[in-house]
Amino acid sequence: MRRIAVIGNGGGGKSTLARALGQHLGIPVYEVDEVQWLPGWRRAPLDEVAHSLEGWAAQDSWIIDGFGPWPVIDRRMGRADTIVYVDLPFRTHLWWAAKRQVVSLVQRRAWAGQSAPPPSLLLFRTLRRVHAMRSDLMELVTKSGRAAKLVHLQSPREMARWLGDVTRTTAEVVD
């Protein structure tokens, strides 16, 4: 595994999983939200976002966490040797995103290079929109023979088990 695309709805642990994989595998981790959002959670120009994402995906090894513009996602999925789709129940995404929102407000620390979390309405609308796209995402990650490189994680237990398997397998290869 040298080119790993991690996608899924917000609040599902994608970034945590991506960082753990990156640390263990020694692969750079890139978060789409860091180029997709300007300060104050304003959307960055799509052409700039696409340029950054294409540059990351052109490298020999990477873990890219998140979506970005649809055509760029499609090309990234084609370049990836592993596609990790974090697809937890909607209520789990909602709960984890709500907890992250509260913790961010209390600690006055956000993610994606932001000084504060996004407005809750924006966050929850995005969660609902991404959840409604599940069938489109599944089609995207399975088309053109991509199903063979898909890791479809549907519970926190599956996420932990898969990460543990990757950790053990790569440790055995090194030994």
ChimeraX attribute file (.defattr): number of C-alpha atoms within 10 A of each C-alpha:
attribute: neighborCount
match mode: 1-to-1
recipient: residues
	/A:1	14
	/A:2	17
	/A:3	22
	/A:4	26
	/A:5	28
	/A:6	23
	/A:7	24
	/A:8	24
	/A:9	26
	/A:10	23
	/A:11	22
	/A:12	25
	/A:13	17
	/A:14	23
	/A:15	20
	/A:16	12
	/A:17	18
	/A:18	26
	/A:19	19
	/A:20	15
	/A:21	20
	/A:22	19
	/A:23	12
	/A:24	14
	/A:25	16
	/A:26	12
	/A:27	19
	/A:28	18
	/A:29	21
	/A:30	21
	/A:31	21
	/A:32	18
	/A:33	20
	/A:34	16
	/A:35	21
	/A:36	23
	/A:37	17
	/A:38	15
	/A:39	13
	/A:40	13
	/A:41	18
	/A:42	10
	/A:43	13
	/A:44	15
	/A:45	12
	/A:46	13
	/A:47	10
	/A:48	12
	/A:49	21
	/A:50	20
	/A:51	12
	/A:52	14
	/A:53	23
	/A:54	15
	/A:55	10
	/A:56	18
	/A:57	23
	/A:58	12
	/A:59	11
	/A:60	10
	/A:61	18
	/A:62	21
	/A:63	26
	/A:64	27
	/A:65	23
	/A:66	21
	/A:67	20
	/A:68	17
	/A:69	13
	/A:70	12
	/A:71	9
	/A:72	17
	/A:73	22
	/A:74	15
	/A:75	12
	/A:76	22
	/A:77	24
	/A:78	18
	/A:79	17
	/A:80	23
	/A:81	17
	/A:82	21
	/A:83	26
	/A:84	22
	/A:85	20
	/A:86	24
	/A:87	23
	/A:88	21
	/A:89	14
	/A:90	17
	/A:91	9
	/A:92	15
	/A:93	23
	/A:94	19
	/A:95	13
	/A:96	15
	/A:97	21
	/A:98	16
	/A:99	13
	/A:100	16
	/A:101	21
	/A:102	14
	/A:103	14
	/A:104	17
	/A:105	15
	/A:106	9
	/A:107	10
	/A:108	11
	/A:109	14
	/A:110	16
	/A:111	15
	/A:112	17
	/A:113	16
	/A:114	16
	/A:115	15
	/A:116	18
	/A:117	21
	/A:118	18
	/A:119	11
	/A:120	13
	/A:121	9
	/A:122	10
	/A:123	18
	/A:124	17
	/A:125	11
	/A:126	14
	/A:127	19
	/A:128	15
	/A:129	12
	/A:130	16
	/A:131	19
	/A:132	12
	/A:133	12
	/A:134	14
	/A:135	9
	/A:136	10
	/A:137	18
	/A:138	15
	/A:139	13
	/A:140	17
	/A:141	25
	/A:142	15
	/A:143	13
	/A:144	10
	/A:145	10
	/A:146	18
	/A:147	16
	/A:148	13
	/A:149	16
	/A:150	19
	/A:151	16
	/A:152	20
	/A:153	18
	/A:154	14
	/A:155	15
	/A:156	16
	/A:157	10
	/A:158	14
	/A:159	22
	/A:160	13
	/A:161	13
	/A:162	15
	/A:163	17
	/A:164	11
	/A:165	12
	/A:166	16
	/A:167	15
	/A:168	12
	/A:169	11
	/A:170	13
	/A:171	12
	/A:172	9
	/A:173	7
	/A:174	7
	/A:175	5
